[in-house]
Amino acid sequence: MPPNKEASSVTSSPAGLICLPPISEELQLVWTQAAQTSELDSNEHLLQTFSYFPYPSLADIALLCLRYGLQMEKVKTWFMAQRLRCGISWSSEEIEETRARVVYHRDQLHFKSL
């Protein structure tokens, strides 16, 4: 899935910083070094997971980190930055509804193979 160049230009700064969406209850902006996320841009496992579902659960991220020796905070930041680059912004209801459908579909495929 190619990044949305227009979305990344809005959230990047000349100093190589990316502004992540507010994630705390206080809704404070979070700035991170673009290099922190770009080093993971070629990771095939992350790209595949992102194309399957751009909002993986913390358990999914933890599994990716354990399996492939990645750092949790970097991977969480990479997913947030990737969603910004692609212009993806879902409400929490949309995320949970889609996650439930993905899990249901995956379970249906699993039980059909039995």
N, CA, C and O of each residue as an XYZ file, in Angstrom:
456
protein
N       0.838     -1.155      0.000
C       0.000      0.000      0.000
C       0.893      1.232      0.000
O       1.598      1.462      0.983
N       0.893      2.024     -1.048
C       1.784      3.184     -1.111
C       1.325      4.274     -0.168
O       0.125      4.486      0.008
N       2.267      4.960      0.434
C       1.906      6.052      1.333
C       1.264      7.209      0.589
O       1.544      7.442     -0.587
N       0.418      7.912      1.275
C      -0.228      9.093      0.734
C       0.740     10.260      0.924
O       0.929     10.722      2.049
N       1.343     10.735     -0.138
C       2.366     11.782     -0.049
C       1.800     13.066      0.528
O       2.491     13.785      1.249
N       0.537     13.359      0.213
C      -0.060     14.585      0.720
C      -0.193     14.523      2.239
O       0.066     15.512      2.925
N      -0.595     13.364      2.771
C      -0.757     13.237      4.221
C       0.579     13.354      4.930
O       0.657     13.968      5.994
N       1.645     12.773      4.357
C       2.939     12.823      5.033
C       3.531     14.223      5.004
O       4.254     14.601      5.926
N       3.243     14.997      3.975
C       3.810     16.335      3.920
C       3.177     17.246      4.963
O       3.811     18.199      5.414
N       1.969     16.974      5.343
C       1.291     17.780      6.339
C       1.853     17.500      7.731
O       1.920     18.409      8.558
N       2.261     16.249      8.007
C       2.655     15.877      9.356
C       4.159     15.848      9.552
O       4.620     15.562     10.656
N       4.937     16.135      8.522
C       6.385     16.125      8.648
C       6.907     17.544      8.757
O       6.268     18.496      8.311
N       8.078     17.665      9.359
C       8.700     18.978      9.438
C      10.084     18.899      8.823
O      10.621     17.802      8.668
N      10.680     20.040      8.466
C      12.017     20.022      7.865
C      13.067     19.414      8.779
O      14.090     18.926      8.298
N      12.838     19.431     10.083
C      13.820     18.891     11.029
C      13.758     17.369     11.107
O      14.446     16.771     11.934
N      12.951     16.735     10.266
C      12.849     15.282     10.276
C      11.968     14.757     11.396
O      12.173     13.642     11.876
N      10.983     15.556     11.820
C      10.077     15.140     12.871
C       8.714     14.808     12.289
O       8.299     15.392     11.288
N       8.030     13.882     12.909
C       6.665     13.527     12.521
C       5.775     13.793     13.721
O       6.130     13.441     14.846
N       4.628     14.408     13.497
C       3.670     14.636     14.569
C       2.664     13.498     14.550
O       1.916     13.331     13.587
N       2.653     12.714     15.630
C       1.719     11.603     15.735
C       0.388     12.116     16.264
O       0.337     13.170     16.898
N      -0.693     11.377     16.008
C      -1.995     11.845     16.498
C      -2.030     11.790     18.028
O      -1.300     11.009     18.639
N      -2.874     12.613     18.641
C      -2.978     12.589     20.101
C      -3.399     11.213     20.586
O      -4.388     10.660     20.105
N      -2.645     10.649     21.548
C      -2.944      9.306     22.024
C      -3.207      9.254     23.519
O      -3.589      8.206     24.042
N      -3.012     10.346     24.205
C      -3.233     10.347     25.643
C      -4.581     10.985     25.948
O      -5.198     11.610     25.086
N      -5.030     10.816     27.199
C      -6.295     11.422     27.586
C      -6.224     12.945     27.537
O      -7.234     13.613     27.315
N      -5.022     13.492     27.745
C      -4.864     14.945     27.689
C      -4.790     15.452     26.256
O      -4.745     16.662     26.031
N      -4.777     14.549     25.291
C      -4.716     14.870     23.867
C      -3.520     15.748     23.518
O      -3.641     16.703     22.751
N      -2.378     15.418     24.081
C      -1.158     16.138     23.764
C      -0.568     15.591     22.471
O      -0.622     14.390     22.205
N      -0.005     16.492     21.673
C       0.653     16.067     20.446
C       1.969     15.375     20.791
O       2.646     15.751     21.749
N       2.320     14.377     20.015
C       3.564     13.635     20.227
C       4.412     13.784     18.974
O       3.962     13.465     17.873
N       5.644     14.272     19.141
C       6.578     14.402     18.028
C       7.621     13.314     18.141
O       8.101     13.030     19.238
N       7.979     12.701     17.033
C       9.001     11.664     17.028
C       9.915     11.877     15.832
O       9.517     12.499     14.847
N      11.116     11.375     15.911
C      12.047     11.462     14.786
C      11.547     10.585     13.638
O      11.192      9.426     13.854
N      11.517     11.118     12.440
C      11.081     10.351     11.273
C      11.972      9.132     11.077
O      11.498      8.091     10.622
N      13.251      9.244     11.413
C      14.175      8.121     11.244
C      13.785      6.941     12.119
O      14.077      5.794     11.781
N      13.124      7.213     13.245
C      12.714      6.128     14.139
C      11.722      5.204     13.454
O      11.728      3.996     13.693
N      10.879      5.759     12.612
C       9.899      4.922     11.933
C      10.384      4.469     10.560
O      10.029      3.377     10.117
N      11.180      5.278      9.881
C      11.586      4.920      8.520
C      12.503      3.703      8.482
O      12.570      3.021      7.459
N      13.210      3.416      9.572
C      14.075      2.230      9.580
C      13.257      0.939      9.520
O      13.793     -0.115      9.178
N      11.972      1.012      9.845
C      11.112     -0.172      9.783
C      10.289     -0.237      8.493
O       9.548     -1.197      8.282
N      10.415      0.775      7.631
C       9.596      0.846      6.417
C       9.788     -0.331      5.473
O       8.886     -0.644      4.695
N      10.927     -0.982      5.520
C      11.162     -2.105      4.603
C      10.911     -3.457      5.264
O      11.182     -4.496      4.663
N      10.398     -3.454      6.488
C      10.136     -4.712      7.190
C       8.883     -5.367      6.599
O       7.769     -4.875      6.777
N       9.082     -6.462      5.907
C       7.990     -7.133      5.195
C       6.882     -7.604      6.138
O       5.711     -7.579      5.762
N       7.224     -8.029      7.343
C       6.226     -8.515      8.298
C       5.313     -7.378      8.754
O       4.105     -7.567      8.893
N       5.884     -6.214      8.982
C       5.078     -5.066      9.376
C       4.197     -4.592      8.220
O       3.023     -4.276      8.413
N       4.770     -4.547      7.026
C       3.993     -4.119      5.859
C       2.825     -5.069      5.596
O       1.724     -4.628      5.267
N       3.064     -6.356      5.742
C       2.000     -7.348      5.521
C       0.909     -7.195      6.586
O      -0.280     -7.237      6.272
N       1.320     -7.018      7.839
C       0.348     -6.841      8.919
C      -0.462     -5.568      8.698
O      -1.679     -5.561      8.885
N       0.217     -4.488      8.297
C      -0.468     -3.220      8.052
C      -1.477     -3.352      6.917
O      -2.585     -2.826      7.021
N      -1.118     -4.047      5.831
C      -2.067     -4.181      4.726
C      -3.245     -5.075      5.081
O      -4.321     -4.951      4.497
N      -3.045     -5.971      6.033
C      -4.153     -6.826      6.481
C      -5.106     -6.023      7.364
O      -6.323     -6.098      7.197
N      -4.545     -5.245      8.314
C      -5.362     -4.421      9.208
C      -4.484     -3.331      9.801
O      -3.533     -3.639     10.519
N      -4.775     -2.062      9.521
C      -3.873     -0.971      9.931
C      -3.902     -0.633     11.423
O      -3.131      0.211     11.880
N      -4.781     -1.283     12.181
C      -4.883     -1.033     13.620
C      -4.716     -2.342     14.391
O      -5.683     -2.831     14.977
N      -3.513     -2.921     14.405
C      -3.336     -4.168     15.148
C      -3.492     -3.932     16.656
O      -3.228     -2.840     17.159
N      -3.924     -4.972     17.357
C      -4.061     -4.865     18.809
C      -2.677     -4.864     19.461
O      -1.681     -5.194     18.818
N      -2.626     -4.494     20.726
C      -1.357     -4.536     21.447
C      -0.808     -5.961     21.485
O       0.404     -6.164     21.431
N      -1.697     -6.943     21.578
C      -1.256     -8.340     21.571
C      -0.612     -8.694     20.226
O       0.408     -9.382     20.188
N      -1.201     -8.230     19.135
C      -0.637     -8.476     17.803
C       0.739     -7.826     17.666
O       1.670     -8.427     17.128
N       0.855     -6.601     18.156
C       2.139     -5.894     18.086
C       3.180     -6.599     18.944
O       4.328     -6.753     18.529
N       2.783     -7.027     20.142
C       3.711     -7.746     21.025
C       4.195     -9.033     20.371
O       5.370     -9.381     20.484
N       3.301     -9.740     19.689
C       3.676    -10.976     19.001
C       4.670    -10.696     17.873
O       5.651    -11.422     17.711
N       4.414     -9.645     17.096
C       5.349     -9.249     16.035
C       6.731     -8.951     16.622
O       7.753     -9.370     16.078
N       6.743     -8.229     17.727
C       8.012     -7.847     18.360
C       8.768     -9.075     18.855
O       9.977     -9.188     18.656
N       8.060     -9.984     19.493
C       8.713    -11.202     19.991
C       9.230    -12.069     18.848
O      10.349    -12.580     18.893
N       8.402    -12.221     17.835
C       8.759    -13.086     16.710
C       9.953    -12.576     15.921
O      10.797    -13.360     15.487
N      10.024    -11.271     15.735
C      11.024    -10.716     14.826
C      12.055     -9.815     15.514
O      12.819     -9.117     14.848
N      12.069     -9.836     16.828
C      13.087     -9.088     17.572
C      12.992     -7.583     17.417
O      14.009     -6.905     17.276
N      11.775     -7.057     17.443
C      11.563     -5.620     17.274
C      11.210     -4.980     18.614
O      10.780     -5.662     19.544
N      11.395     -3.675     18.701
C      11.065     -2.949     19.924
C       9.619     -2.464     19.864
O       9.179     -1.888     18.870
N       8.900     -2.710     20.944
C       7.467     -2.416     21.006
C       7.153     -0.949     20.698
O       6.278     -0.674     19.877
N       7.839     -0.014     21.331
C       7.540      1.400     21.114
C       7.804      1.816     19.670
O       7.051      2.611     19.107
N       8.863      1.288     19.071
C       9.154      1.618     17.667
C       8.067      1.084     16.740
O       7.662      1.759     15.793
N       7.600     -0.127     17.017
C       6.572     -0.728     16.164
C       5.250      0.020     16.324
O       4.576      0.287     15.329
N       4.868      0.362     17.547
C       3.644      1.144     17.760
C       3.739      2.485     17.034
O       2.784      2.916     16.388
N       4.883      3.133     17.143
C       5.094      4.415     16.470
C       5.050      4.244     14.963
O       4.489      5.085     14.261
N       5.639      3.159     14.452
C       5.631      2.905     13.009
C       4.202      2.765     12.496
O       3.863      3.330     11.455
N       3.357      2.018     13.213
C       1.968      1.858     12.770
C       1.232      3.196     12.763
O       0.475      3.479     11.835
N       1.447      4.023     13.791
C       0.802      5.347     13.818
C       1.280      6.198     12.643
O       0.469      6.829     11.964
N       2.582      6.219     12.404
C       3.130      7.017     11.295
C       2.648      6.495      9.950
O       2.356      7.281      9.049
N       2.563      5.184      9.809
C       2.104      4.593      8.549
C       0.653      4.983      8.273
O       0.295      5.293      7.137
N      -0.177      4.967      9.312
C      -1.575      5.385      9.127
C      -1.644      6.850      8.709
O      -2.463      7.213      7.864
N      -0.789      7.698      9.292
C      -0.746      9.109      8.888
C      -0.339      9.252      7.436
O      -0.955     10.006      6.684
N       0.697      8.530      7.039
C       1.188      8.611      5.648
C       0.113      8.206      4.657
O       0.025      8.764      3.563
N      -0.700      7.238      5.041
C      -1.730      6.722      4.137
C      -3.068      7.442      4.294
O      -4.028      7.133      3.588
N      -3.130      8.395      5.213
C      -4.374      9.139      5.417
C      -5.474      8.314      6.054
O      -6.652      8.539      5.775
N      -5.115      7.357      6.908
C      -6.092      6.486      7.560
C      -6.394      7.037      8.944
O      -5.491      7.211      9.762
N      -7.661      7.311      9.200
C      -8.072      7.811     10.507
C      -9.470      7.278     10.798
O     -10.468      7.834     10.341
N      -9.523      6.201     11.559
C     -10.797      5.575     11.892
C     -11.185      5.925     13.316
O     -10.325      6.171     14.161
N     -12.484      5.945     13.577
C     -12.965      6.131     14.945
C     -12.758      4.825     15.709
O     -12.558      3.772     15.102
N     -12.805      4.894     17.027
C     -12.621      3.676     17.823
C     -13.734      2.667     17.531
O     -13.496      1.461     17.582
N     -14.930      3.136     17.231
C     -16.032      2.225     16.887
C     -15.747      1.493     15.577
O     -15.987      0.291     15.469
N     -15.238      2.219     14.586
C     -14.899      1.595     13.305
C     -13.784      0.562     13.471
O     -13.814     -0.500     12.849
N     -12.810      0.880     14.310
C     -11.700     -0.051     14.539
C     -12.219     -1.331     15.171
O     -11.898     -2.425     14.707
N     -13.013     -1.209     16.219
C     -13.516     -2.396     16.923
C     -14.457     -3.216     16.050
O     -14.412     -4.446     16.076
N     -15.310     -2.548     15.276
C     -16.234     -3.248     14.388
C     -15.470     -4.033     13.323
O     -15.780     -5.194     13.055
N     -14.478     -3.394     12.725
C     -13.682     -4.060     11.689
C     -12.849     -5.184     12.292
O     -12.737     -6.256     11.697
N     -12.262     -4.953     13.465
C     -11.480     -5.998     14.133
C     -12.356     -7.227     14.400
O     -11.914     -8.358     14.200
N     -13.587     -7.008     14.847
C     -14.506     -8.122     15.113
C     -14.808     -8.890     13.827
O     -14.856    -10.120     13.833
N     -15.012     -8.161     12.719
C     -15.267     -8.840     11.434
C     -14.051     -9.626     10.956
O     -14.190    -10.724     10.418
N     -12.856     -9.061     11.153
C     -11.624     -9.745     10.746
C     -11.451    -11.027     11.545
O     -11.117    -12.070     10.983
N     -11.674    -10.955     12.850
C     -11.543    -12.144     13.699
C     -12.592    -13.175     13.326
O     -12.289    -14.366     13.254
N     -13.821    -12.739     13.086
C     -14.888    -13.656     12.689
C     -14.531    -14.355     11.379
O     -14.667    -15.573     11.262
N     -14.076    -13.585     10.402
C     -13.707    -14.151      9.103
C     -12.556    -15.144      9.247
O     -12.584    -16.217      8.644
N     -11.547    -14.794     10.041
C     -10.409    -15.684     10.264
C     -10.866    -16.976     10.933
O     -10.415    -18.056     10.552
N     -11.753    -16.884     11.924
C     -12.269    -18.073     12.604
C     -13.077    -18.940     11.650
O     -12.986    -20.167     11.695
N     -13.870    -18.307     10.783
C     -14.658    -19.072      9.806
C     -13.742    -19.870      8.876
O     -14.018    -21.033      8.583
N     -12.666    -19.256      8.419
C     -11.714    -19.954      7.550
C     -11.039    -21.110      8.291
O     -10.815    -22.179      7.723
N     -10.723    -20.880      9.559
C     -10.074    -21.923     10.363
C     -10.989    -23.128     10.543
O     -10.550    -24.265     10.377
N     -12.269    -22.892     10.882
C     -13.187    -23.998     11.130
C     -13.576    -24.716      9.844
O     -13.869    -25.911      9.880
N     -13.588    -24.020      8.705
C     -13.883    -24.681      7.423
C     -12.791    -25.687      7.071
O     -13.059    -26.716      6.452
N     -11.558    -25.378      7.474
C     -10.453    -26.276      7.139
C     -10.436    -27.512      8.018
O      -9.735    -28.472      7.697
N     -11.178    -27.526      9.112
C     -11.229    -28.697      9.997
C     -12.116    -29.701      9.415
O     -12.304    -30.770      9.996
